């Protein structure tokens, strides 16, 4: 790999402090490529999910690439962390299936909710409010929210693949396993699992492309090419609608966008930084800058036309490859910009080819529930309700609501009210009022 000339090398040293972090240009670039390969599936999956709301697929594709690039570049150049950002899985599902399709909210209004949640993030990131909120929420509920979203994504994946279908007698039932799309989806999932076990970089995107190629060769899919013109961003750019946004139901939507991304982003920042050895005395230096990168990417993404942008846990793959500075994130951002020319490929991928990716991400997200204290029934029941209400109500918001309400109520009735953080009481009361006044 070509090394930079002395002048550019000095500039990189000043920007990213490569020597101080005991890394090199070559190592950081390789780490960036590694991270990109593990998370670039989002440029295919995100447009497919959001386009179900009526959003233009091509515009969402461009918005996804640009929002990811902006988040990565800000994280790399300002915060100097090897953490990549892109529109988040789970948040895009909440945007599409809970808010737009479930509540009937126009996608323009939903983008407005994302935009406002990003502004709230920027405001609280200037102070220590964000950390205070995260620290006040019981660990069992934090872990349960991640696990519930994992099951929700699994349900969406199985539905998209035709493995689970509507059944009037039992609500859901097993689909026709002889259908080619079902068999290809199952094959894709097994392919991801096997490659992940053998630590193949880019396992998810490889699976998507392999299933797409097989489906195209067998005549079950129309291939539109790989490289082409960049689609117009106009159908989604600055299309946020704020009229009627501040109703009780949509304030709840803003709150859920805020809450889910709060746990997701903060947990990822700390987790990846710990893996990279960047924590000092258990704390993350330049935390405000990292939080600013996260929140500014949310605002930019909403303006461009995509759901909330968040740090990706897949960044740990780049860290494992030696990434220690923001140069890793900058490389990821530049690769997302290069992907703008791959719109035909993104539009060629069928939903059953992305279903394995959703299902596998669900597997990764649910792993955290093993750390819930299942022996303490006052912790276990609220966590359980949080997890099961998300897929069974087809709503991430309802799952979060039931978790907080049940946590406060059970602790109160078992004489443990004093152990409940004040933030839990506030959230539980707000959700209770929402259900009482406006229903589900």
C-alpha positions as CSV (number, residue, x, y, z in Angstrom):
1,X,0.0,0.0,0.0
2,X,1.3,3.5,-1.0
3,X,2.4,5.6,2.0
4,X,1.8,9.3,2.0
5,X,4.6,11.8,1.2
6,X,6.4,13.6,4.1
7,X,4.2,16.7,4.0
8,X,0.9,14.8,4.0
9,X,2.4,12.4,6.6
10,X,3.0,15.4,8.9
11,X,-0.5,16.6,8.4
12,X,-1.9,13.2,9.2
13,X,0.3,13.1,12.3
14,X,-1.0,16.5,13.5
15,X,-4.7,15.5,12.8
16,X,-4.7,12.0,14.2
17,X,-1.6,11.7,16.4
18,X,-0.7,8.4,14.8
19,X,2.6,8.0,16.7
20,X,1.0,8.9,20.0
21,X,-1.6,6.2,19.5
22,X,1.1,3.7,18.3
23,X,-0.4,3.1,14.9
24,X,0.5,3.9,11.3
25,X,-1.2,5.1,8.0
26,X,-1.2,1.6,6.6
27,X,-2.8,0.1,9.7
28,X,-5.5,2.8,9.9
29,X,-6.4,2.4,6.3
30,X,-6.6,-1.4,6.6
31,X,-8.7,-1.0,9.7
32,X,-11.1,1.4,7.9
33,X,-11.5,-1.0,5.0
34,X,-12.2,-3.8,7.5
35,X,-14.9,-1.8,9.3
36,X,-16.5,-0.7,6.0
37,X,-16.8,-4.3,4.8
38,X,-18.6,-5.3,8.0
39,X,-21.2,-2.5,7.9
40,X,-21.6,-1.6,4.2
41,X,-24.7,-3.9,4.0
42,X,-26.6,-0.8,5.3
43,X,-26.5,0.9,1.9
44,X,-28.6,-2.0,0.6
45,X,-30.8,-2.8,3.6
46,X,-31.7,0.8,4.7
47,X,-33.1,2.0,1.4
48,X,-35.1,-1.2,1.1
49,X,-36.7,-0.8,4.6
50,X,-37.4,2.9,4.3
51,X,-38.8,2.7,0.8
52,X,-41.7,0.7,2.2
53,X,-42.9,4.0,3.7
54,X,-43.2,5.5,0.2
55,X,-39.8,7.2,0.2
56,X,-37.9,7.1,-3.1
57,X,-35.4,4.2,-3.0
58,X,-32.7,6.0,-4.9
59,X,-32.9,9.2,-2.8
60,X,-32.7,7.1,0.4
61,X,-29.7,5.3,-1.0
62,X,-27.9,8.5,-1.5
63,X,-29.0,9.9,1.9
64,X,-27.7,6.7,3.5
65,X,-24.3,7.0,1.9
66,X,-24.0,10.7,2.7
67,X,-25.3,10.5,6.3
68,X,-22.8,7.7,7.0
69,X,-20.0,9.7,5.4
70,X,-20.8,12.8,7.3
71,X,-21.0,10.9,10.6
72,X,-17.7,9.1,10.0
73,X,-15.9,12.2,8.9
74,X,-17.0,14.3,11.8
75,X,-16.1,11.5,14.2
76,X,-12.7,11.0,12.6
77,X,-11.7,14.7,12.1
78,X,-13.2,16.2,15.3
79,X,-13.3,13.4,17.9
80,X,-10.4,11.4,16.5
81,X,-12.0,8.0,17.3
82,X,-12.0,4.9,15.0
83,X,-15.8,4.6,15.3
84,X,-17.9,4.6,12.1
85,X,-21.5,5.8,11.9
86,X,-24.4,5.0,9.6
87,X,-28.2,4.9,9.8
88,X,-29.0,2.4,12.5
89,X,-30.7,-1.0,12.3
90,X,-33.6,-1.1,14.6
91,X,-34.1,2.7,14.3
92,X,-34.9,2.3,10.6
93,X,-37.3,-0.5,11.5
94,X,-39.0,1.6,14.1
95,X,-39.3,4.5,11.6
96,X,-40.9,2.3,9.0
97,X,-42.9,-0.4,10.7
98,X,-44.0,1.3,13.9
99,X,-44.2,5.0,13.0
100,X,-45.1,5.2,9.3
101,X,-46.9,1.9,8.7
102,X,-48.1,1.2,12.2
103,X,-49.3,4.7,13.3
104,X,-50.0,6.0,9.8
105,X,-47.6,8.9,10.2
106,X,-46.3,10.3,6.8
107,X,-42.6,9.7,6.3
108,X,-42.0,13.5,6.0
109,X,-43.4,13.9,9.6
110,X,-41.3,11.0,10.8
111,X,-38.2,12.6,9.4
112,X,-39.2,15.7,11.3
113,X,-39.3,13.6,14.5
114,X,-35.8,12.3,13.7
115,X,-34.5,15.8,13.1
116,X,-35.9,17.1,16.4
117,X,-34.5,14.1,18.3
118,X,-31.1,15.0,16.8
119,X,-31.4,18.6,18.0
120,X,-32.3,17.3,21.5
121,X,-29.1,15.2,21.3
122,X,-27.0,18.2,20.4
123,X,-28.5,20.2,23.3
124,X,-27.9,17.6,25.9
125,X,-24.5,16.6,24.5
126,X,-23.2,20.1,25.5
127,X,-23.7,19.2,29.1
128,X,-23.6,16.0,31.1
129,X,-27.3,15.3,30.8
130,X,-26.8,12.4,28.4
131,X,-24.6,10.5,30.7
132,X,-26.9,11.2,33.6
133,X,-29.9,9.8,31.7
134,X,-28.0,6.7,30.6
135,X,-26.7,6.1,34.2
136,X,-30.2,6.4,35.7
137,X,-31.8,3.7,33.5
138,X,-31.6,0.2,35.1
139,X,-29.2,-2.1,33.3
140,X,-31.9,-4.7,32.9
141,X,-34.0,-2.4,30.9
142,X,-31.1,-1.2,28.8
143,X,-30.2,-4.8,27.9
144,X,-33.9,-5.7,27.4
145,X,-34.4,-2.9,24.8
146,X,-31.5,-4.3,22.7
147,X,-32.8,-7.8,23.0
148,X,-36.4,-6.7,22.1
149,X,-35.2,-4.9,19.0
150,X,-33.3,-8.0,18.1
151,X,-36.5,-10.1,18.1
152,X,-38.4,-7.3,16.3
153,X,-35.8,-7.4,13.5
154,X,-36.0,-11.2,13.4
155,X,-39.8,-11.0,12.9
156,X,-39.3,-8.5,10.1
157,X,-36.7,-10.7,8.5
158,X,-38.8,-13.8,8.7
159,X,-41.8,-12.0,7.2
160,X,-39.8,-10.5,4.4
161,X,-38.4,-13.9,3.5
162,X,-41.8,-15.5,3.5
163,X,-40.8,-17.9,6.3
164,X,-43.5,-16.5,8.5
165,X,-46.8,-15.6,7.0
166,X,-50.2,-14.2,8.1
167,X,-52.6,-16.9,9.5
168,X,-56.1,-15.8,10.4
169,X,-56.5,-18.6,12.9
170,X,-53.2,-18.2,14.8
171,X,-52.1,-14.7,13.8
172,X,-48.9,-16.1,12.3
173,X,-47.8,-19.4,10.8
174,X,-45.0,-21.1,8.9
175,X,-44.8,-20.2,5.2
176,X,-44.2,-22.5,2.2
177,X,-40.6,-23.7,2.8
178,X,-40.5,-25.0,-0.8
179,X,-40.6,-21.5,-2.3
180,X,-37.3,-20.5,-3.9
181,X,-37.2,-17.2,-2.1
182,X,-37.6,-19.0,1.3
183,X,-34.9,-21.5,0.4
184,X,-32.5,-18.7,-0.7
185,X,-33.1,-16.7,2.4
186,X,-32.4,-19.7,4.6
187,X,-29.2,-20.4,2.6
188,X,-28.2,-16.8,3.0
189,X,-28.6,-16.9,6.8
190,X,-26.6,-20.1,7.1
191,X,-23.9,-18.6,4.9
192,X,-23.6,-15.6,7.2
193,X,-23.4,-17.8,10.3
194,X,-20.7,-20.0,8.8
195,X,-18.6,-17.1,7.5
196,X,-19.0,-15.2,10.8
197,X,-17.7,-18.3,12.7
198,X,-14.7,-18.4,10.5
199,X,-14.2,-14.6,11.0
200,X,-14.6,-13.8,7.3
201,X,-14.6,-10.0,6.9
202,X,-17.8,-8.7,5.3
203,X,-19.8,-11.8,5.9
204,X,-23.2,-10.0,5.8
205,X,-22.6,-8.1,2.5
206,X,-21.1,-11.3,0.9
207,X,-24.2,-13.2,1.8
208,X,-26.5,-10.5,0.4
209,X,-24.5,-10.4,-2.9
210,X,-24.3,-14.2,-3.2
211,X,-28.0,-14.7,-2.7
212,X,-28.7,-11.9,-5.2
213,X,-26.4,-13.5,-7.7
214,X,-28.0,-16.9,-7.4
215,X,-31.5,-15.5,-7.6
216,X,-30.6,-13.6,-10.7
217,X,-29.0,-16.6,-12.3
218,X,-32.1,-18.7,-11.7
219,X,-34.4,-16.1,-13.0
220,X,-36.0,-15.1,-9.7
221,X,-34.6,-11.6,-9.7
222,X,-33.9,-8.8,-12.2
223,X,-30.4,-7.5,-12.1
224,X,-30.0,-3.8,-13.0
225,X,-26.2,-3.5,-13.0
226,X,-23.5,-2.5,-10.5
227,X,-22.3,1.0,-11.4
228,X,-24.4,3.9,-12.6
229,X,-25.4,7.5,-12.2
230,X,-26.0,8.9,-8.7
231,X,-29.8,9.1,-8.1
232,X,-31.3,12.4,-7.3
233,X,-31.6,13.3,-3.6
234,X,-34.4,15.8,-4.3
235,X,-37.3,13.5,-3.4
236,X,-36.1,13.3,0.3
237,X,-33.8,16.3,0.7
238,X,-35.2,18.8,3.3
239,X,-38.6,17.1,3.2
240,X,-39.1,17.1,7.0
241,X,-42.7,18.1,8.0
242,X,-43.0,19.7,11.4
243,X,-46.7,20.6,11.1
244,X,-48.7,18.5,13.7
245,X,-45.4,17.0,15.0
246,X,-45.9,18.1,18.6
247,X,-49.0,16.0,19.4
248,X,-48.9,13.5,22.3
249,X,-48.3,10.5,20.0
250,X,-45.5,12.1,18.0
251,X,-43.8,13.5,21.1
252,X,-43.7,9.8,22.2
253,X,-42.2,8.9,18.8
254,X,-39.5,11.6,19.2
255,X,-38.8,10.3,22.7
256,X,-38.4,6.7,21.5
257,X,-36.0,7.8,18.7
258,X,-34.1,9.7,21.4
259,X,-34.1,6.9,23.9
260,X,-33.2,4.0,21.6
261,X,-30.3,5.9,20.0
262,X,-29.2,7.1,23.4
263,X,-28.6,3.6,24.6
264,X,-27.3,2.3,21.3
265,X,-24.8,5.1,20.6
266,X,-23.5,5.5,24.2
267,X,-23.1,1.8,24.6
268,X,-21.3,1.4,21.3
269,X,-19.0,4.4,22.0
270,X,-17.9,2.9,25.3
271,X,-17.8,-0.7,24.1
272,X,-15.6,0.0,21.0
273,X,-13.4,2.4,22.9
274,X,-12.8,-0.2,25.7
275,X,-11.9,-2.7,23.0
276,X,-9.4,-0.3,21.5
277,X,-7.9,0.6,24.9
278,X,-8.9,4.2,24.6
279,X,-10.7,4.6,27.9
280,X,-8.7,6.4,30.7
281,X,-9.8,5.6,34.2
282,X,-12.9,4.1,32.8
283,X,-13.9,7.3,31.0
284,X,-13.8,8.3,27.4
285,X,-11.7,11.4,26.7
286,X,-13.2,13.8,24.2
287,X,-16.6,12.4,24.9
288,X,-18.4,15.6,24.1
289,X,-16.8,15.6,20.6
290,X,-17.8,12.0,20.0
291,X,-21.4,12.8,21.1
292,X,-21.4,15.8,18.8
293,X,-20.4,13.7,15.9
294,X,-23.3,11.3,16.7
295,X,-26.0,14.0,17.1
296,X,-24.9,16.1,14.2
297,X,-25.1,13.0,11.9
298,X,-28.7,12.5,13.1
299,X,-29.7,16.0,12.1
300,X,-27.8,15.8,8.8
301,X,-29.3,12.4,8.0
302,X,-32.9,13.6,8.6
303,X,-32.3,16.6,6.4
304,X,-30.9,14.3,3.7
305,X,-33.7,11.8,4.1
306,X,-32.9,8.9,6.3
307,X,-33.7,7.6,9.8
308,X,-31.4,8.1,12.8
309,X,-27.6,7.7,12.3
310,X,-25.7,6.0,15.1
311,X,-22.3,4.5,15.9
312,X,-21.8,1.0,14.6
313,X,-20.7,-1.9,16.9
314,X,-19.1,-3.3,13.7
315,X,-16.4,-0.6,14.3
316,X,-14.9,-3.2,16.7
317,X,-13.8,-5.2,13.6
318,X,-11.6,-2.3,12.6
319,X,-10.3,-1.9,16.1
320,X,-9.4,-5.5,16.1
321,X,-7.5,-4.9,12.9
322,X,-5.4,-2.2,14.6
323,X,-7.5,1.0,14.2
324,X,-6.8,3.5,17.0
325,X,-7.5,6.9,15.5
326,X,-10.1,8.9,13.6
327,X,-8.2,8.1,10.3
328,X,-10.0,4.7,10.4
329,X,-13.4,6.5,10.5
330,X,-12.3,8.9,7.8
331,X,-11.4,6.0,5.5
332,X,-14.9,4.5,6.1
333,X,-16.5,7.8,5.3
334,X,-14.6,8.1,2.0
335,X,-15.7,4.6,1.1
336,X,-19.3,5.4,1.7
337,X,-18.9,8.4,-0.7
338,X,-17.5,6.0,-3.3
339,X,-20.6,3.8,-2.9
340,X,-22.8,6.6,-4.4
341,X,-22.1,5.1,-7.8
342,X,-23.4,1.7,-6.8
343,X,-27.2,2.6,-6.8
344,X,-28.0,0.0,-9.6
345,X,-26.6,-2.8,-7.4
346,X,-28.6,-1.6,-4.4
347,X,-31.8,-1.6,-6.4
348,X,-31.0,-5.1,-7.7
349,X,-31.1,-6.8,-4.3
350,X,-34.4,-8.5,-3.5
351,X,-35.9,-8.4,0.0
352,X,-35.3,-12.1,0.6
353,X,-31.6,-11.5,0.1
354,X,-31.5,-8.9,2.9
355,X,-33.7,-10.9,5.2
356,X,-30.6,-13.0,6.4
357,X,-28.8,-9.8,7.3
358,X,-31.7,-8.6,9.5
359,X,-32.0,-12.0,11.1
360,X,-28.3,-12.2,11.9
361,X,-28.3,-8.6,13.3
362,X,-31.1,-9.8,15.5
363,X,-28.9,-12.6,16.8
364,X,-26.2,-10.2,17.7
365,X,-28.6,-7.7,19.4
366,X,-30.3,-10.3,21.6
367,X,-27.0,-11.6,23.1
368,X,-27.0,-9.0,25.8
369,X,-30.0,-10.4,27.6
370,X,-27.8,-13.1,29.2
371,X,-26.5,-10.3,31.6
372,X,-30.0,-9.6,32.9
373,X,-30.4,-10.7,36.5
374,X,-33.1,-13.3,35.9
375,X,-33.0,-14.4,39.5
376,X,-34.5,-11.1,40.7
377,X,-38.1,-11.3,39.6
378,X,-38.5,-7.5,40.0
379,X,-35.8,-7.1,37.3
380,X,-36.7,-10.1,35.2
381,X,-40.4,-9.4,34.6
382,X,-40.0,-5.8,33.3
383,X,-37.1,-7.0,31.1
384,X,-39.2,-9.9,29.8
385,X,-42.2,-7.6,29.0
386,X,-39.9,-5.2,27.2
387,X,-38.5,-8.0,25.0
388,X,-41.7,-9.7,24.1
389,X,-44.0,-6.7,23.6
390,X,-41.8,-5.4,20.8
391,X,-42.3,-8.2,18.3
392,X,-45.8,-9.2,19.6
393,X,-47.2,-5.6,19.3
394,X,-45.0,-4.9,16.2
395,X,-43.8,-1.8,18.0
396,X,-40.5,-0.9,19.6
397,X,-42.2,2.0,21.4
398,X,-44.8,-0.2,23.1
399,X,-42.1,-2.6,24.3
400,X,-40.1,0.3,25.9
401,X,-43.3,1.7,27.4
402,X,-44.4,-1.6,29.0
403,X,-40.9,-2.2,30.3
404,X,-40.7,1.2,32.2
405,X,-44.3,1.1,33.4
406,X,-44.0,-2.5,34.7
407,X,-40.6,-1.7,36.3
408,X,-41.9,1.2,38.3
409,X,-45.1,-0.6,39.3
410,X,-43.5,-3.9,40.3
411,X,-40.9,-2.1,42.4
412,X,-43.6,0.0,44.1
413,X,-45.8,-3.0,44.9
414,X,-42.8,-5.1,46.3
415,X,-41.6,-2.4,48.6
416,X,-38.6,-1.4,46.4
417,X,-39.8,2.0,45.3
418,X,-36.8,3.7,46.8
419,X,-34.4,1.8,44.5
420,X,-36.1,3.1,41.3
421,X,-34.2,6.0,39.7
422,X,-36.2,9.2,39.3
423,X,-35.8,9.1,35.5
424,X,-37.6,5.7,35.4
425,X,-40.6,7.3,37.3
426,X,-40.7,10.2,34.9
427,X,-40.6,8.0,31.8
428,X,-43.2,5.5,33.3
429,X,-45.6,8.3,34.2
430,X,-45.3,9.9,30.8
431,X,-46.0,6.6,29.0
432,X,-49.0,5.9,31.4
433,X,-50.5,9.3,30.6
434,X,-50.0,8.7,26.9
435,X,-51.9,5.4,27.0
436,X,-54.6,6.7,29.4
437,X,-55.3,9.8,27.3
438,X,-54.7,8.6,23.7
439,X,-54.7,4.8,23.9
440,X,-52.2,2.5,22.2
